[in-house]
């Protein structure tokens, strides 16, 4: 299994809108972090779809090692 590129060792705070879909970058190569820009095309990774239930600030994983995909679970502290 391939290892994702670590975009940053911290979460990305994002103000999400309730009812809107977001596509989290799982490969770490996107220039539009934490979201997908299609850079995964040459990898085995695919973006992860996330639909916000309500409008609020969420913290999307930046290290790409979270077990709570796509949100940060603090895994970056162990890298």
N, C-alpha and C positions, 0 to 999 in steps of 0.2 A: 504494500500500500504506500502510495506517495505521501510525502509530508507537505503540508501547505506552506506557502511563504508567509512569514510573520509580517503583517502590515505595520503593526505597532504593538508595543507591550503595554497597552492600556485600552480601555473601551472607547468607543465613539459615541458620545451623547447625541441623540437625534430626537427632535421634536416630531413625533409621528401624528398623523391624522387618523382618527377613528374611521374604520371602514376601508382604508386605503391599503393596497398590497405593496410590499417592499420585497426586493430580491437581494438577499445578503450574499456577498462574495465569500465563497468557501475556499477558494484557491489562494487568495492573498495577493493576486497579481493586478487587480483592478486599480485603475487610476482614479476611480470614483468611490473610494472607500467610505463607508463599509459596504457599499452596494456594488452589484455586478455591472460591468461594462462590456462583457463578452470576452475578456482576456483568458478565460478558462478553456477556450476552444482547443488548445494544444495540451490539455491536461485531462486527468480522469475525474476532475471535480465538476460539480454542477452547482448553480446557485440555489439557495434555500429560500422558498417563498414564506413570507410572514405577513399576516393580515392583522393590523392593529385593531383591537377591540374598542379602544377609546383614544382620544387625543391626550397625549402626555409625553414626557421625556423618557425615553428608553435608552439603555446602554448596550449597543451592539458590540459583539466581540471583535477585537482588533488583532488578537494573536492567532486566531483561527484554531485554537485548541480547546475551546469550551465544550463541556459536556451538556450545556444548556442551549444548544444551537437554536437561534442565532444570537442569543443574548449572553452577555458576559457573566461568567460564574467565578471569576477571580483566578482562572488557570494561568493567566499571564504572570502572576506572582511566583510561579514555580519554574518559569523558563529561564 
